[in-house]
Amino acid sequence: MAKSHQKLINSYVTAFTSLRSGNIDALLALVEIDVVFVDPFNNLRGKAAFGAVFEHMFETTIEPQFTVSDVVHSTQADRDVAYLRWQMTARTRGWPSVPLELEGMSEIHITKTGLVSHHIDHWDSASQLLSKLPFIGALVRQLMRIFVVKIN
């Protein structure tokens, strides 16, 4: 991985783990104008849409906080990739407020321009989020039991 790309990833991790409703611009400064963001609920393109993801997070949760526990790099022909292992804690807004403890990984693509072109989140939304929500959670937990392997 290029030294400049290592610096970008360090800056990205710092901006990601320091996210607050008033400083999303620090993260936006590190991404391409047509950055792609993918998670279990979204597949968006563009800097404005990328920022909207985090604005929405602050609108729907209380005190969201990311902690990055590991970073791994990979160099490919047309880009470098960093994989950030993270934990996210928060509480949902509204009643009832549900505590969130999510674990996942973000795949961060860095182009030769030295900016992030893709932020792809990998995490289990069914077991980590939907199953814990009121009302829908009971249905999700019941559906998830269908796929549990039973060993005698």
ROKOLKOL-406563 format. One record per atom (N, C-alpha, C, O): residue in one letter; x, y, z. Coordinates in nm, 3 decimals, always signed. Atoms other than C-alpha are relative to their C-alpha. Example, Ala and Ser with C-alpha at 12.3 -4.5 7.8 and 13.67 -1.06 7.14 Angstrom:
REC	resn	xx	yy	zz
REC	A	+0.089	-0.119	+0.000
REC	A	+1.230	-0.450	+0.780
REC	A	+0.090	+0.120	+0.000
REC	A	+0.194	+0.118	+0.066
REC	S	-0.082	-0.119	-0.006
REC	S	+1.367	-0.106	+0.714
REC	S	-0.077	+0.109	+0.073
REC	S	-0.026	+0.220	+0.090
END
This chain:
REC	resn	xx	yy	zz
REC	M	+0.084	-0.118	+0.000
REC	M	+0.000	+0.000	+0.000
REC	M	+0.088	+0.123	+0.000
REC	M	+0.186	+0.132	+0.074
REC	A	-0.077	-0.125	+0.008
REC	A	+0.130	+0.342	-0.090
REC	A	-0.003	+0.071	+0.135
REC	A	-0.102	+0.068	+0.207
REC	K	-0.010	-0.072	-0.127
REC	K	+0.248	+0.550	+0.203
REC	K	-0.109	+0.106	+0.013
REC	K	-0.164	+0.126	+0.122
REC	S	+0.106	-0.101	-0.004
REC	S	+0.001	+0.826	+0.109
REC	S	-0.136	-0.063	+0.028
REC	S	-0.221	-0.002	+0.093
REC	H	+0.125	+0.069	-0.025
REC	H	-0.280	+0.571	+0.113
REC	H	-0.009	-0.044	+0.146
REC	H	-0.117	-0.043	+0.204
REC	Q	-0.003	+0.035	-0.143
REC	Q	-0.173	+0.456	+0.460
REC	Q	-0.040	+0.122	+0.083
REC	Q	-0.115	+0.110	+0.180
REC	K	+0.036	-0.124	-0.070
REC	K	-0.199	+0.818	+0.575
REC	K	-0.150	+0.027	-0.015
REC	K	-0.216	+0.067	+0.081
REC	L	+0.143	-0.019	+0.022
REC	L	-0.547	+0.842	+0.418
REC	L	-0.081	-0.092	+0.089
REC	L	-0.178	-0.049	+0.152
REC	I	+0.075	+0.096	-0.084
REC	I	-0.665	+0.528	+0.598
REC	I	+0.006	+0.042	+0.146
REC	I	-0.094	+0.035	+0.217
REC	N	-0.011	-0.047	-0.138
REC	N	-0.531	+0.660	+0.928
REC	N	-0.093	+0.119	+0.024
REC	N	-0.160	+0.126	+0.127
REC	S	+0.089	-0.116	-0.010
REC	S	-0.718	+0.987	+0.867
REC	S	-0.147	-0.044	-0.005
REC	S	-0.231	+0.011	+0.067
REC	Y	+0.137	+0.049	+0.013
REC	Y	-1.031	+0.796	+0.764
REC	Y	-0.047	-0.066	+0.130
REC	Y	-0.158	-0.041	+0.177
REC	V	+0.033	+0.065	-0.127
REC	V	-1.025	+0.582	+1.080
REC	V	-0.023	+0.105	+0.108
REC	V	-0.118	+0.094	+0.186
REC	T	+0.017	-0.107	-0.099
REC	T	-0.981	+0.895	+1.293
REC	T	-0.132	+0.073	-0.021
REC	T	-0.205	+0.097	+0.076
REC	A	+0.126	-0.070	+0.028
REC	A	-1.270	+1.074	+1.119
REC	A	-0.120	-0.089	+0.030
REC	A	-0.221	-0.041	+0.083
REC	F	+0.109	+0.096	-0.020
REC	F	-1.490	+0.761	+1.136
REC	F	-0.027	-0.021	+0.149
REC	F	-0.143	-0.024	+0.191
REC	T	+0.018	+0.025	-0.143
REC	T	-1.431	+0.700	+1.506
REC	T	-0.028	+0.127	+0.080
REC	T	-0.066	+0.119	+0.197
REC	S	+0.027	-0.129	-0.066
REC	S	-1.468	+1.071	+1.590
REC	S	-0.130	+0.062	-0.049
REC	S	-0.160	+0.177	-0.015
REC	L	+0.121	-0.057	+0.060
REC	L	-1.796	+1.117	+1.401
REC	L	-0.095	+0.056	+0.105
REC	L	-0.128	-0.010	+0.204
REC	R	+0.104	-0.067	-0.078
REC	R	-2.038	+1.363	+1.560
REC	R	-0.089	+0.071	-0.100
REC	R	-0.050	+0.088	-0.216
REC	S	+0.093	-0.063	+0.095
REC	S	-2.336	+1.538	+1.405
REC	S	+0.059	+0.126	-0.063
REC	S	+0.020	+0.162	-0.174
REC	G	-0.056	-0.124	+0.053
REC	G	-2.129	+1.854	+1.356
REC	G	+0.130	-0.015	-0.077
REC	G	+0.184	+0.085	-0.124
REC	N	-0.131	+0.013	+0.067
REC	N	-1.816	+1.704	+1.198
REC	N	+0.002	-0.104	-0.113
REC	N	+0.108	-0.159	-0.144
REC	I	+0.007	+0.096	+0.112
REC	I	-1.934	+1.478	+0.913
REC	I	+0.090	+0.045	-0.115
REC	I	+0.140	-0.038	-0.191
REC	D	-0.083	-0.054	+0.108
REC	D	-1.742	+1.707	+0.676
REC	D	+0.143	-0.053	+0.004
REC	D	+0.208	-0.063	-0.101
REC	A	-0.136	+0.055	-0.010
REC	A	-1.412	+1.565	+0.807
REC	A	+0.009	-0.133	-0.073
REC	A	+0.110	-0.162	-0.137
REC	L	+0.004	+0.127	+0.072
REC	L	-1.511	+1.224	+0.669
REC	L	-0.024	+0.025	-0.149
REC	L	+0.038	-0.039	-0.234
REC	L	+0.031	-0.032	+0.140
REC	L	-1.655	+1.374	+0.348
REC	L	+0.122	+0.052	-0.076
REC	L	+0.132	+0.031	-0.197
REC	A	-0.120	-0.054	+0.065
REC	A	-1.322	+1.546	+0.276
REC	A	+0.092	-0.110	-0.052
REC	A	+0.181	-0.083	-0.132
REC	L	-0.088	+0.110	+0.035
REC	L	-1.163	+1.202	+0.234
REC	L	-0.056	-0.091	-0.109
REC	L	+0.006	-0.192	-0.144
REC	V	+0.065	+0.087	+0.099
REC	V	-1.402	+1.059	-0.028
REC	V	-0.014	+0.069	-0.135
REC	V	-0.018	+0.191	-0.145
REC	E	+0.023	-0.048	+0.136
REC	E	-1.446	+1.093	-0.404
REC	E	-0.138	+0.064	-0.011
REC	E	-0.226	+0.033	+0.069
REC	I	+0.129	-0.067	+0.023
REC	I	-1.731	+1.311	-0.534
REC	I	-0.109	-0.103	-0.031
REC	I	-0.225	-0.081	+0.004
REC	D	+0.097	+0.103	+0.035
REC	D	-1.901	+0.993	-0.666
REC	D	+0.018	-0.127	+0.083
REC	D	-0.004	-0.238	+0.034
REC	V	-0.022	+0.113	-0.091
REC	V	-1.821	+0.771	-0.366
REC	V	-0.125	-0.089	+0.004
REC	V	-0.238	-0.041	-0.005
REC	V	+0.108	+0.098	-0.010
REC	V	-2.029	+0.454	-0.338
REC	V	-0.006	-0.047	+0.145
REC	V	+0.096	-0.081	+0.205
REC	F	+0.022	+0.051	-0.135
REC	F	-2.178	+0.355	-0.001
REC	F	-0.101	-0.113	-0.008
REC	F	-0.208	-0.099	-0.067
REC	V	+0.089	+0.117	-0.003
REC	V	-2.331	+0.010	+0.053
REC	V	-0.002	-0.054	+0.142
REC	V	+0.102	-0.070	+0.206
REC	D	+0.017	+0.071	-0.127
REC	D	-2.471	-0.143	+0.372
REC	D	-0.124	-0.088	-0.017
REC	D	-0.182	-0.090	-0.126
REC	P	+0.116	+0.088	+0.018
REC	P	-2.756	-0.390	+0.441
REC	P	-0.129	+0.072	-0.043
REC	P	-0.222	+0.007	-0.090
REC	F	+0.121	-0.073	+0.031
REC	F	-3.012	-0.112	+0.382
REC	F	+0.014	+0.097	-0.118
REC	F	-0.086	+0.139	-0.175
REC	N	-0.024	-0.106	+0.098
REC	N	-2.853	+0.126	+0.130
REC	N	+0.100	-0.042	-0.106
REC	N	+0.189	-0.124	-0.082
REC	N	-0.098	+0.009	+0.107
REC	N	-2.673	+0.132	-0.202
REC	N	-0.005	+0.135	-0.069
REC	N	-0.088	+0.156	-0.158
REC	L	+0.007	-0.140	+0.040
REC	L	-2.596	+0.499	-0.271
REC	L	+0.128	+0.044	-0.069
REC	L	+0.234	-0.015	-0.051
REC	R	-0.116	-0.056	+0.068
REC	R	-2.364	+0.704	-0.488
REC	R	+0.000	+0.151	+0.018
REC	R	-0.103	+0.217	+0.008
REC	G	-0.017	-0.144	-0.009
REC	G	-2.228	+1.053	-0.435
REC	G	+0.030	+0.047	+0.141
REC	G	-0.014	-0.012	+0.240
REC	K	-0.043	-0.055	-0.128
REC	K	-2.079	+1.262	-0.160
REC	K	-0.118	+0.045	+0.086
REC	K	-0.118	+0.023	+0.207
REC	A	+0.117	-0.046	-0.075
REC	A	-2.415	+1.415	-0.062
REC	A	-0.076	-0.118	+0.061
REC	A	-0.118	-0.112	+0.176
REC	A	+0.069	+0.119	-0.050
REC	A	-2.576	+1.071	-0.029
REC	A	+0.080	-0.066	+0.113
REC	A	+0.023	-0.113	+0.211
REC	F	-0.088	+0.056	-0.102
REC	F	-2.276	+0.945	+0.170
REC	F	-0.016	+0.077	+0.131
REC	F	-0.030	+0.017	+0.237
REC	G	+0.021	-0.082	-0.119
REC	G	-2.311	+1.236	+0.412
REC	G	-0.138	-0.022	+0.061
REC	G	-0.153	-0.022	+0.183
REC	A	+0.137	+0.021	-0.048
REC	A	-2.687	+1.175	+0.435
REC	A	-0.013	-0.127	+0.083
REC	A	-0.095	-0.133	+0.174
REC	V	+0.002	+0.124	-0.078
REC	V	-2.622	+0.823	+0.564
REC	V	+0.033	+0.030	+0.146
REC	V	-0.034	-0.018	+0.237
REC	F	-0.043	-0.029	-0.137
REC	F	-2.443	+0.961	+0.868
REC	F	-0.092	+0.102	+0.066
REC	F	-0.115	+0.095	+0.187
REC	E	+0.099	-0.093	-0.056
REC	E	-2.687	+1.251	+0.913
REC	E	-0.121	-0.079	+0.048
REC	E	-0.174	-0.052	+0.156
REC	H	+0.113	+0.086	-0.039
REC	H	-2.965	+0.989	+0.921
REC	H	+0.032	-0.078	+0.126
REC	H	-0.054	-0.093	+0.213
REC	M	-0.040	+0.073	-0.120
REC	M	-2.770	+0.788	+1.178
REC	M	-0.017	+0.088	+0.124
REC	M	-0.066	+0.042	+0.227
REC	F	+0.012	-0.091	-0.115
REC	F	-2.757	+1.093	+1.407
REC	F	-0.145	+0.038	+0.028
REC	F	-0.180	+0.070	+0.142
REC	E	+0.142	-0.030	-0.019
REC	E	-3.129	+1.160	+1.353
REC	E	-0.074	-0.116	+0.065
REC	E	-0.172	-0.093	+0.137
REC	T	+0.073	+0.117	-0.047
REC	T	-3.232	+0.804	+1.443
REC	T	+0.061	-0.068	+0.121
REC	T	+0.000	-0.159	+0.178
REC	T	-0.064	+0.062	-0.116
REC	T	-2.986	+0.716	+1.720
REC	T	+0.052	+0.107	+0.096
REC	T	+0.069	+0.224	+0.061
REC	I	-0.055	-0.085	-0.105
REC	I	-2.855	+0.865	+2.043
REC	I	+0.144	-0.044	+0.026
REC	I	+0.170	-0.162	+0.050
REC	E	-0.142	+0.022	-0.029
REC	E	-2.478	+0.893	+2.093
REC	E	+0.062	-0.119	-0.074
REC	E	+0.123	-0.205	-0.011
REC	P	-0.068	+0.107	+0.074
REC	P	-2.363	+0.662	+1.813
REC	P	+0.151	+0.017	+0.008
REC	P	+0.203	+0.129	+0.000
REC	Q	-0.146	-0.004	-0.011
REC	Q	-1.996	+0.574	+1.848
REC	Q	+0.059	-0.123	-0.068
REC	Q	+0.018	-0.236	-0.040
REC	F	-0.073	+0.109	+0.064
REC	F	-1.769	+0.364	+1.626
REC	F	+0.136	-0.016	+0.067
REC	F	+0.202	+0.082	+0.100
REC	T	-0.134	+0.035	-0.047
REC	T	-1.460	+0.189	+1.759
REC	T	+0.059	-0.096	-0.102
REC	T	-0.003	-0.197	-0.135
REC	V	-0.067	+0.088	+0.096
REC	V	-1.217	+0.035	+1.510
REC	V	+0.103	-0.083	+0.076
REC	V	+0.192	-0.029	+0.141
REC	S	-0.089	+0.090	-0.074
REC	S	-1.040	-0.270	+1.652
REC	S	+0.110	-0.060	-0.085
REC	S	+0.208	-0.112	-0.032
REC	D	-0.102	+0.059	+0.086
REC	D	-0.842	-0.383	+1.348
REC	D	-0.010	+0.061	-0.140
REC	D	-0.119	+0.095	-0.187
REC	V	-0.007	-0.050	+0.138
REC	V	-0.731	-0.258	+1.006
REC	V	+0.094	-0.091	-0.077
REC	V	+0.207	-0.116	-0.034
REC	V	-0.080	+0.086	+0.087
REC	V	-0.603	-0.484	+0.728
REC	V	+0.001	+0.062	-0.139
REC	V	-0.101	+0.115	-0.184
REC	H	-0.015	-0.061	+0.132
REC	H	-0.473	-0.367	+0.389
REC	H	+0.021	-0.106	-0.107
REC	H	+0.076	-0.213	-0.082
REC	S	-0.020	+0.085	+0.116
REC	S	-0.477	-0.525	+0.045
REC	S	+0.028	+0.089	-0.120
REC	S	-0.039	+0.191	-0.139
REC	T	-0.030	-0.076	+0.121
REC	T	-0.320	-0.396	-0.276
REC	T	-0.047	-0.079	-0.121
REC	T	-0.013	-0.196	-0.136
REC	Q	+0.049	+0.061	+0.122
REC	Q	-0.495	-0.471	-0.604
REC	Q	+0.048	+0.083	-0.118
REC	Q	+0.106	+0.190	-0.098
REC	A	-0.054	-0.066	+0.119
REC	A	-0.415	-0.369	-0.962
REC	A	-0.044	+0.145	-0.013
REC	A	+0.037	+0.232	-0.045
REC	D	+0.052	-0.135	+0.024
REC	D	-0.638	-0.062	-0.975
REC	D	-0.032	+0.079	+0.126
REC	D	-0.074	+0.195	+0.118
REC	R	+0.033	-0.071	-0.124
REC	R	-0.682	+0.028	-0.609
REC	R	+0.061	-0.072	+0.120
REC	R	+0.100	-0.189	+0.112
REC	D	-0.033	+0.059	-0.129
REC	D	-0.582	-0.031	-0.252
REC	D	-0.130	-0.014	+0.077
REC	D	-0.224	+0.064	+0.058
REC	V	+0.119	+0.023	-0.081
REC	V	-0.837	-0.169	-0.007
REC	V	+0.043	-0.014	+0.145
REC	V	+0.144	-0.078	+0.175
REC	A	-0.020	+0.018	-0.143
REC	A	-0.851	-0.140	+0.370
REC	A	-0.128	-0.059	+0.056
REC	A	-0.238	-0.022	+0.016
REC	Y	+0.114	+0.061	-0.067
REC	Y	-1.078	-0.352	+0.587
REC	Y	+0.005	+0.043	+0.146
REC	Y	+0.101	+0.013	+0.217
REC	L	+0.007	-0.051	-0.137
REC	L	-1.185	-0.188	+0.912
REC	L	-0.097	-0.085	+0.080
REC	L	-0.217	-0.088	+0.050
REC	R	+0.087	+0.076	-0.091
REC	R	-1.320	-0.416	+1.185
REC	R	-0.049	+0.097	+0.105
REC	R	+0.033	+0.163	+0.169
REC	W	+0.051	-0.103	-0.088
REC	W	-1.554	-0.205	+1.397
REC	W	-0.112	-0.052	+0.091
REC	W	-0.174	-0.155	+0.066
REC	Q	+0.114	+0.017	-0.088
REC	Q	-1.802	-0.197	+1.680
REC	Q	-0.072	+0.135	+0.003
REC	Q	-0.008	+0.240	+0.005
REC	M	+0.078	-0.123	-0.009
REC	M	-2.085	+0.057	+1.693
REC	M	-0.098	-0.015	+0.115
REC	M	-0.170	-0.114	+0.124
REC	T	+0.097	-0.002	-0.108
REC	T	-2.282	+0.144	+2.003
REC	T	-0.087	+0.125	-0.014
REC	T	-0.042	+0.228	-0.064
REC	A	+0.094	-0.112	+0.004
REC	A	-2.587	+0.369	+2.029
REC	A	-0.129	-0.046	+0.067
REC	A	-0.139	-0.159	+0.115
REC	R	+0.137	+0.032	-0.040
REC	R	-2.950	+0.380	+2.139
REC	R	-0.092	+0.057	-0.108
REC	R	-0.065	+0.164	-0.162
REC	T	+0.096	-0.053	+0.096
REC	T	-3.244	+0.420	+1.906
REC	T	-0.077	+0.116	+0.065
REC	T	-0.101	+0.116	+0.185
REC	R	+0.084	-0.111	-0.048
REC	R	-3.442	+0.743	+1.937
REC	R	-0.145	-0.047	+0.006
REC	R	-0.183	-0.144	-0.059
REC	G	+0.141	+0.033	-0.009
REC	G	-3.808	+0.731	+2.030
REC	G	-0.027	-0.102	+0.107
REC	G	+0.061	-0.143	+0.182
REC	W	+0.040	+0.097	-0.101
REC	W	-4.000	+0.491	+2.242
REC	W	-0.036	-0.130	-0.067
REC	W	-0.105	-0.129	-0.168
REC	P	-0.100	+0.011	-0.106
REC	P	-3.894	+0.239	+2.332
REC	P	+0.140	+0.013	-0.059
REC	P	+0.166	-0.029	-0.172
REC	S	-0.138	-0.015	+0.043
REC	S	-3.528	+0.324	+2.306
REC	S	+0.071	-0.134	+0.018
REC	S	+0.070	-0.191	+0.127
REC	V	-0.066	+0.132	+0.000
REC	V	-3.331	+0.010	+2.217
REC	V	+0.150	+0.021	-0.006
REC	V	+0.199	+0.094	-0.092
REC	P	-0.146	-0.010	+0.010
REC	P	-2.959	-0.024	+2.292
REC	P	+0.050	-0.079	-0.121
REC	P	+0.001	-0.188	-0.150
REC	L	-0.060	+0.065	+0.116
REC	L	-2.751	-0.112	+1.987
REC	L	+0.146	-0.031	+0.029
REC	L	+0.220	+0.053	+0.080
REC	E	-0.140	+0.041	-0.005
REC	E	-2.424	-0.304	+1.989
REC	E	+0.025	-0.081	-0.126
REC	E	+0.000	-0.201	-0.130
REC	L	-0.020	+0.063	+0.130
REC	L	-2.329	-0.380	+1.632
REC	L	+0.148	-0.027	-0.023
REC	L	+0.234	+0.050	+0.021
REC	E	-0.137	+0.031	+0.041
REC	E	-2.015	-0.547	+1.499
REC	E	-0.001	-0.023	-0.150
REC	E	-0.091	-0.087	-0.204
REC	G	-0.006	+0.018	+0.143
REC	G	-1.908	-0.535	+1.140
REC	G	+0.136	+0.036	-0.057
REC	G	+0.233	+0.054	+0.016
REC	M	-0.123	-0.031	+0.070
REC	M	-1.646	-0.459	+0.881
REC	M	-0.032	+0.093	-0.115
REC	M	-0.131	+0.073	-0.186
REC	S	+0.014	-0.090	+0.114
REC	S	-1.610	-0.174	+0.634
REC	S	+0.114	-0.025	-0.097
REC	S	+0.231	-0.028	-0.058
REC	E	-0.096	+0.019	+0.109
REC	E	-1.436	-0.236	+0.303
REC	E	+0.018	+0.137	-0.065
REC	E	-0.076	+0.191	-0.123
REC	I	-0.028	-0.135	+0.046
REC	I	-1.270	+0.091	+0.202
REC	I	+0.092	-0.007	-0.121
REC	I	+0.206	-0.051	-0.110
REC	H	-0.079	+0.002	+0.124
REC	H	-1.148	+0.126	-0.160
REC	H	+0.064	+0.137	-0.019
REC	H	-0.002	+0.240	-0.008
REC	I	-0.074	-0.124	+0.022
REC	I	-0.881	+0.386	-0.231
REC	I	+0.052	-0.002	-0.144
REC	I	+0.122	-0.095	-0.185
REC	T	-0.045	-0.008	+0.139
REC	T	-0.819	+0.494	-0.588
REC	T	+0.137	+0.065	-0.007
REC	T	+0.191	+0.111	+0.093
REC	K	-0.132	-0.061	+0.021
REC	K	-0.495	+0.622	-0.736
REC	K	-0.001	+0.151	+0.030
REC	K	+0.105	+0.211	+0.047
REC	T	+0.011	-0.142	-0.035
REC	T	-0.627	+0.976	-0.666
REC	T	+0.027	+0.024	+0.149
REC	T	+0.047	+0.137	+0.192
REC	G	-0.025	-0.014	-0.142
REC	G	-0.574	+0.904	-0.297
REC	G	-0.123	+0.033	+0.082
REC	G	-0.112	+0.082	+0.194
REC	L	+0.124	-0.020	-0.074
REC	L	-0.940	+0.932	-0.198
REC	L	-0.079	-0.130	+0.003
REC	L	-0.052	-0.222	-0.074
REC	V	+0.084	+0.120	-0.015
REC	V	-1.200	+0.675	-0.092
REC	V	-0.107	+0.002	-0.109
REC	V	-0.180	+0.100	-0.124
REC	S	+0.100	+0.011	+0.106
REC	S	-1.416	+0.556	-0.382
REC	S	-0.119	-0.087	+0.042
REC	S	-0.229	-0.070	-0.010
REC	H	+0.106	+0.089	-0.047
REC	H	-1.619	+0.288	-0.200
REC	H	+0.013	-0.020	+0.151
REC	H	+0.123	-0.037	+0.204
REC	H	+0.009	+0.038	-0.141
REC	H	-1.730	+0.233	+0.160
REC	H	-0.111	-0.104	+0.005
REC	H	-0.229	-0.071	-0.006
REC	I	+0.096	+0.111	+0.003
REC	I	-1.898	-0.108	+0.179
REC	I	-0.002	-0.064	+0.138
REC	I	+0.097	-0.122	+0.183
REC	D	+0.014	+0.057	-0.135
REC	D	-2.029	-0.218	+0.519
REC	D	-0.054	-0.141	-0.007
REC	D	-0.150	-0.170	-0.079
REC	H	+0.044	+0.138	-0.013
REC	H	-2.064	-0.585	+0.602
REC	H	-0.034	-0.023	+0.147
REC	H	+0.054	-0.020	+0.233
REC	W	+0.042	+0.034	-0.136
REC	W	-2.269	-0.666	+0.913
REC	W	-0.137	-0.066	-0.006
REC	W	-0.211	-0.050	-0.104
REC	D	+0.123	+0.079	-0.003
REC	D	-2.561	-0.885	+1.013
REC	D	-0.114	+0.083	+0.058
REC	D	-0.127	+0.095	+0.180
REC	S	+0.109	-0.087	-0.046
REC	S	-2.865	-0.659	+1.031
REC	S	-0.113	-0.079	+0.065
REC	S	-0.183	-0.026	+0.151
REC	A	+0.111	+0.079	-0.057
REC	A	-3.108	-0.942	+1.113
REC	A	+0.024	-0.031	+0.148
REC	A	-0.060	+0.000	+0.232
REC	S	-0.024	+0.040	-0.139
REC	S	-2.945	-1.073	+1.432
REC	S	+0.045	+0.114	+0.088
REC	S	+0.020	+0.112	+0.209
REC	Q	-0.055	-0.107	-0.083
REC	Q	-2.778	-0.752	+1.546
REC	Q	-0.095	+0.119	+0.017
REC	Q	-0.079	+0.198	+0.110
REC	L	+0.087	-0.117	-0.007
REC	L	-3.056	-0.501	+1.480
REC	L	-0.148	-0.040	-0.004
REC	L	-0.220	-0.019	+0.094
REC	L	+0.143	+0.025	+0.019
REC	L	-3.392	-0.621	+1.348
REC	L	-0.059	-0.090	+0.108
REC	L	-0.171	-0.067	+0.152
REC	S	+0.052	+0.092	-0.102
REC	S	-3.429	-0.905	+1.601
REC	S	-0.017	+0.066	+0.136
REC	S	-0.086	+0.012	+0.222
REC	K	+0.007	-0.069	-0.130
REC	K	-3.391	-0.654	+1.887
REC	K	-0.107	+0.109	+0.004
REC	K	-0.134	+0.166	+0.110
REC	L	+0.099	-0.106	+0.006
REC	L	-3.657	-0.409	+1.771
REC	L	-0.136	-0.050	+0.050
REC	L	-0.171	-0.167	+0.030
REC	P	+0.135	+0.039	-0.044
REC	P	-4.004	-0.409	+1.928
REC	P	-0.085	-0.040	-0.121
REC	P	-0.064	+0.008	-0.232
REC	F	+0.097	+0.047	+0.099
REC	F	-4.280	-0.584	+1.732
REC	F	+0.065	-0.084	-0.109
REC	F	+0.044	-0.205	-0.112
REC	I	-0.061	+0.076	+0.110
REC	I	-4.077	-0.685	+1.424
REC	I	+0.103	-0.101	+0.052
REC	I	+0.127	-0.202	-0.013
REC	G	-0.103	+0.087	-0.055
REC	G	-3.811	-0.846	+1.646
REC	G	-0.049	-0.142	+0.023
REC	G	+0.024	-0.238	-0.005
REC	A	+0.055	+0.135	-0.025
REC	A	-4.036	-1.138	+1.744
REC	A	-0.011	-0.078	-0.130
REC	A	+0.022	-0.197	-0.134
REC	L	+0.012	+0.066	+0.131
REC	L	-4.104	-1.217	+1.378
REC	L	+0.138	-0.036	-0.054
REC	L	+0.157	-0.147	-0.105
REC	V	-0.136	+0.026	+0.051
REC	V	-3.736	-1.188	+1.282
REC	V	+0.063	-0.116	+0.076
REC	V	+0.125	-0.203	+0.016
REC	R	-0.058	+0.110	-0.079
REC	R	-3.629	-1.415	+1.571
REC	R	-0.061	-0.133	-0.039
REC	R	+0.009	-0.234	-0.047
REC	Q	+0.068	+0.123	+0.042
REC	Q	-3.889	-1.673	+1.465
REC	Q	+0.052	-0.045	-0.137
REC	Q	+0.077	-0.164	-0.157
REC	L	-0.053	+0.034	+0.132
REC	L	-3.769	-1.659	+1.103
REC	L	+0.144	-0.051	+0.008
REC	L	+0.182	-0.145	-0.062
REC	M	-0.140	+0.041	-0.012
REC	M	-3.405	-1.690	+1.210
REC	M	+0.011	-0.142	+0.053
REC	M	+0.105	-0.213	+0.018
REC	R	-0.004	+0.137	-0.055
REC	R	-3.485	-2.013	+1.402
REC	R	-0.011	-0.105	-0.110
REC	R	+0.037	-0.217	-0.094
REC	I	+0.014	+0.094	+0.110
REC	I	-3.574	-2.177	+1.070
REC	I	+0.137	-0.044	-0.051
REC	I	+0.153	-0.158	-0.097
REC	F	-0.131	+0.026	+0.058
REC	F	-3.207	-2.159	+0.968
REC	F	+0.103	-0.054	+0.099
REC	F	+0.218	-0.076	+0.063
REC	V	-0.092	+0.053	-0.101
REC	V	-3.055	-2.287	+1.292
REC	V	+0.019	-0.149	-0.022
REC	V	-0.079	-0.223	-0.035
REC	V	-0.031	+0.142	+0.016
REC	V	-2.881	-2.621	+1.251
REC	V	-0.021	-0.068	+0.135
REC	V	+0.030	-0.023	+0.237
REC	K	+0.026	+0.074	-0.123
REC	K	-3.004	-2.871	+1.508
REC	K	+0.084	-0.126	-0.002
REC	K	+0.070	-0.211	-0.090
REC	I	-0.087	+0.116	-0.011
REC	I	-2.746	-3.125	+1.614
REC	I	-0.044	-0.083	+0.120
REC	I	-0.054	-0.032	+0.232
REC	N	+0.047	+0.090	-0.108
REC	N	-2.863	-3.425	+1.818
REC	N	+0.113	-0.045	+0.086
REC	N	+0.092	-0.121	+0.181
END
